[in-house]
Amino acid sequence: MTRAAAVDIGTNTVLLTIAERRGDLVLPLCERARVTRLGAGVDRTRRIAPDARARTLACLDEYGALIARHDVAEVDAVGTSALRDASADPSFLDQAERALGVRPRVVSGAEEATLTFYGSLSGLGASGPVLVFDVGGGSTEVVSGTAEGAIEHAHSLDIGSVRLFERHVRSDPLAPAELSAVRARVRDALASVTPPRGAFQLIGVAGTVTTLAMLARPAERLHGARLDRALVEAQAERLARLPLALRIGLANLDPARADVIPVGAAIVSEVLTWSGAAALTISERGVRWGLIERRLAS
């Protein structure tokens, strides 16, 4: 049995997976996700704020301790949109290396999209043409290909939930004009992407998609579950109407995600409309599982 750990340091969330290979199977031993909002203000300043740095490094300290307790042979860590915007802040990476024992690599948008694609398919049992999208805090990855592993087109778009929230939202709840501006920006970005042709399976990755599913059907198993377009639209409209104080109190919604979730829901809604899909399949696995699968390749 071989064990590996992967850490995905995102704009909004830091994720950890520790897994091991048993024969042909890769099985998770420990998974963690924490909203630290590393990218707070980075879109405007191109610098990591001191409080965001402190929150994220405290999380990485905890993850480093978990990795040490699990006797892991291989560790990989990557930073994505926020660290790209902050020019791979060397001092942050120094401190992150001390916490994790390895230096995080700041991956390009293209590599992030590739890792998202392969990670999202892990354990999903999909086949044939697929379109994978991952709504992050700073960027959204859109990748088309086949579930058998061939990538046709991969795009990383600067339309993450935190980025668009900071650029467009000033009201609580969102003013109609603000929501319209968010959706228009998403449509503009998607217009640069080659739309899918023929039959395909749409696969949605990351916290925004799983949160929408939990708000709608909290008892359902998430990985591999179907989320209908009409249900996404209903949740997006509901979240946009609710003030932050009420969103924070919603069951199955992480309060740290409550401010940006209406924007994230709008992005998911626009992806569904653009793709023409009637529903999406949920994947709880993304970049970190792409790293895990690479590290534990048989």
N, C-alpha and C positions, 0 to 999 in steps of 0.2 A: 504494500500500500504506500502511495506517495501523496504527500500533502502539499498544498500550495495556498498562499493567501494573496488577495488582490484588494487594493484600495483605490477608489475612484474619488478624487478630490474635485468636486464640482462647484459651480457658482453658488448653488443653493444648498446642496446636500453632500455629505461625505458618507460613502458607502464602503462596507467591508464584507468580503466573503472569504471564509476559510473552507476549503473543500479537499476531498481526497478521492483518488481513483481506486475503485475496487473492480477489477476486471475491466469490462467495457463501460462501466458506469462511473460518472463523476458525481459524488454525493456531497451536499453542503453539510458542514459540521457546525458552522457559526456564521450568522449573518446579522449585520447591524446597519442602521441608517440613521443619520442625525442631521437635522437642518442647522447649519452654522452660518449660512449666508456670507460665505467668503467674498462673494462678488458685490456686496453692498457698496454702492457708489463707484464701482470700478469703471462702469460704462462712461461716467462723466470725468473721473479723475485719472484713470489709468494707473491707480495705485491701490494697494490693499490697505483698508482702514485698520487702525490699531485694535479696535474692539473685535472686528471680524477675524483678524489674525489670531487674537487670543482665544476666541471661541473655537476656531478650527484646530489650533495646535493642542488645546486641551482635549479635543476629541481624538486627535491623532495619538496623543499620549495613551489614552485608554485603549485605542485599537492596537498600539504597539504592545501593550501588556497582554492583551488577548492573544495576539499572534505568538508571543513568547510562551504562553501557557499551553499552546496547542502543538508544540514541537514541529513547527513547519519547516520543510526543506527549501521551498522556493517562495520568495516574496516579491511582488511587483506592485508598484504604485504609480499612478498617473494623475496629472492635473490637466484640466480642460479649459473651458472658455475664459473664466476669470483670470487664470494664470497666464493665458495667452495675451489677454488684454493688458495685464500688468507686467508684460515683458519678462515673464518667468522669474519674478522677484527672487534674486539669489539668497537674500537673508531668510526669507520664508522657507525656501527649499532647504537651506542649511538646518533650520530648526525642525523641519519635517523629517529630515534624514535622521536626526538625533532621536526623534520619537519612534520612528518605524524601523530603523536599522538599515534602510535602503533610501536612496535619493529618488524622490518622485521625478518622473519624466514628464515634461510638458508636451503633450501630443498635439499635432496639427489637427485642424478640423477634419481633414481627410482620414487620418488614422483613427480619430474618435468615431467617425462614421463607420469605418470598417470594424472596429472593436464592438460597436453597438450592434451591427448586423449579426456577427457571429455569436455574440453573447446572447442576443435576444432569441436565437433559435435553439439554444441549449435546453434540452429536456422538453421541448414543445411538441415534437412529433409532427411538425408541418411537412408538407411536400409540395412540389411544383413552384410556380411563380409566387413571389412574395414582395410586399412593399413594407419596409420597416421604418418607423419614425420614433424618435426619442425627443420629447419636450424637456429640455433642461432649463436651468436658470438663465444662462447666457446665450445658448444656441439651441437650435433644433436640427437634428440630423434626419435626413430622408434618404433611404437607400433601397434601390430595387435590385432584384436578382432572383435566385432560386433557393429553395430551402435545402437543396443539395450542396450549396456552398459557392455558387457562382455569383459574383457581383457585376451588375450591368452599369448602374449609375449610382454615385454616392455624392451627397451634398451636405455641407454644414452651413446652416443659415443663421444669421445673427438676429434671431427672433425668439430668444428665451423669455420665460415668464418674468424673471427679475428685471432683465434689460428693458422690456416693453412696459412693465409696471413703472419703473423709475422714469422712463421717457414720457409717458402719456397720462399717468393717473395722478390726480390731485384731489379728487372728491371722494367722499365716503357716504353712501355707496358710489360706485362708478357713475359718472354722468354719461348720458347716452352718447354725447359727442366724443368722450374719451374712449368708450368701448368701440365706437365706429372707427376711431383713429387706430386703435390696436388691430382691429380686424383688417383694416385697409393695409396696414404695414405687413401683416401676415400674407395677405393675398398677393401683394407686390413681390414678396420674397418667393413665394411658391410659383409665381409666374416664370421664374428663371429655371425651374426644375422640369425635366422631361416627364410629362404625365404618363401614368401606366396605360398599357393597351392590353386588351383581352382580359381573360379571367385571372385574378390574383387574390391572395389572402393579405389583408392589411393587418399588420402587427404593431401595436402600440406599446411603448416601453416607458418606464420610469414613474416617478411619484405622482405626477398629475393624473395619468391614466388610472393608476391603481386607486388613487383617492376618489376619482369620479365613480369608479366601480363600487368602492366601499360605501360611498354616500347613497348609492342607488340600491345596492343589494349586499348588505354587510355580511350576510352569512355565507356567501358563495366563495368557493375556492377561486383564487385569482389567476394563477398561472395557467394559461390555456383557455380561460373563460371568454365568452363573447360579450361585447358591449355594443348594443344597437345605437345607430346614429340618432334616432329619435330620443333615446334616453340621454345621450350626451348633450343634445340640444336643450332638453328640459333642465338638466343640471346646470348647464352654462347660463341659461336665462335666470334660474333661481339664484345662483351664486352672485351674479352681477347685480341683482336687486337688493340682496341682503347687505346691511351695514356690517362693518368689520366686527363690532361687538357681538353680533348674532352669529357670524361665521365662526368666530373663535369658540363658541359654545356648541357647535355641531358635533355630534358623535361621529367618530371615525375620521375626523379631520384634525391633523396635527396643527395645533394653534400657531406654530412657527411658520406654517405654510398658508395660513388663512388670508394674509394680505394679498398674496400674488395668485391665489387659486382661481379667481375669476378670469385673470389674464391667461393662465395656463389652460383653463377650460375653453376659452375662446380660440386658442391656437389649435387644440384638438378638434374642435368643431370645424374650423376652417380647413384643416387637413382632410377630414372626412368629406367635406363638400368638394374640395379640389380633386380628390381621388375618385369620387363617384361611388365609393364603397357604402354599402348599407349598414355595415358593422365593422368593428375591429376585434382582433384577438389580443388579449392582454398577455404580455410577457413581463414577468417580474425580474428578468435578467437582462443586463445590458453590458456596459463597458467592462465592469469588473469580471463578468463571466466570460467575456471575450479573452481577457487576460488569463483567467483560470484555465480555460480550454486550451489555450496556447501553451501554458506551463505544464499541463498534465497530458499533453498529446501523447497518445500511446504509440 
